[in-house]
């Protein structure tokens, strides 16, 4: 059974930084890619970034040049470094595991974390 656990959320002022982590346990051989999604109040969940099993990355336009997705050396933890945070980045951030094509991510059913709250406010 796969478990994904997010950490690192919190309250930060506009222009600040946060680093989110997604730690995975269990066999992920059938879900080599990892993604971060976010869901703001009253809005649909949206893909923020993903990283393939081979390390290729994709970002939604609104976070390009501000967010960086990466894996640790073990490959089991995926991080999302966020800089220059804006109020519109406020959301619950979720980690997911699945597959990817060049520009799409396909989450595997049930391979989601519980989410971590990011609030950007002065």
N, C-alpha and C positions, 0 to 999 in steps of 0.2 A: 504494500500500500504506500502511496506517495503522499507526503505531507510537505506543504509549502508554508513557511512562516515569514511574514514581513516584519521588519523593525526599522526604526530610525525616524519615524514621523515626529511631528511636533509643531510648535508655533514659532514662526520666524517673521522678522520684519521684511518689508519689500526691499529687494536688493540682496537679501541674505542667501545663505546656502544650507542645504541639507543633503545627507547621504542616506538613501534607503538601501536596505539589504533584504534579500530573499534567500533564505536557507532552505535547502531541499533535503529530505530524507526519503529513502526508498529507491526503487529501480526506475530510472528515467530513460532507459535505453529506447523506449518507444515514444519519447517526447523530448527530443534533444534540444529544441529551441526554448527560449524563455522570453517572456514579455512582461512589461509593465503597462497596466491600464490605470485609468483614473475615472472616478465618477463624482461629479460635483452635485450639490443639492438640486433636485429638479431636472437634472440632465441625464442623458444616456451615458453608459460607460463607454469610454473611448480609449483606443490604443494610443499609447504614448511612445513606446520604443520596443524593439525586440532585438535579440541577439541569437544568431543561428548556432548550431552545434559547432560549426567551424569558425565562429567568431565574427561573421559578418553582421553588421548592424543596420537598423533602419529607424528613423525618427519621424514623428509627425512634424509638420512645418513649424508649428507654434513653439516647439521646444528645441529646434535645431540651434546649435551653437551655445545652448545653455545647459542641456542635459547630456550626460554621458552614461551609457549602459556598458557594463563590463562583467567579466567572470573572474572569480579568484583563481588561484593556481590549482585548486582541487577540482574546479569546475562545478562544484555543487552549490556555491553561493553566487548569486548575481546581484550586482549593485547598481544603483541609479544615483549618480552624482548630479545634484541640481544646484546651479548657481543663478544669480540674478533673478531670484524668485519674484513673482508678481502676484497680486491678489487673485488674478484669474487662474493661477495654478492651484488654488485652494480646492481640495478634493480628498476623497479616500482613494488611496493608491493600492492597487491589487497586483499581485504577481501571478503569472500563469505559466504553465508548461505545455508544449505542444510541438507543432511542426511549422515550417515556413516555406514560402516561395521567395522569389526575389524581393517582392514588396508587399507580401501579405503574411499574416500570422494566423495560424489555426489552432486555437486552444483545444487541448484534449479534455473531454468531458470529465469534470470532477477534479481536475488538476489546477485548483485555484487556492490562493491563500485567503485569509480572513480580512485582509486589508489593514492599512495604517493611515491615520489621519494626518494630512498636511494642511496647515492653516497659515496663510500669508497675510499678515495684518499689522498695521502700526498701532 
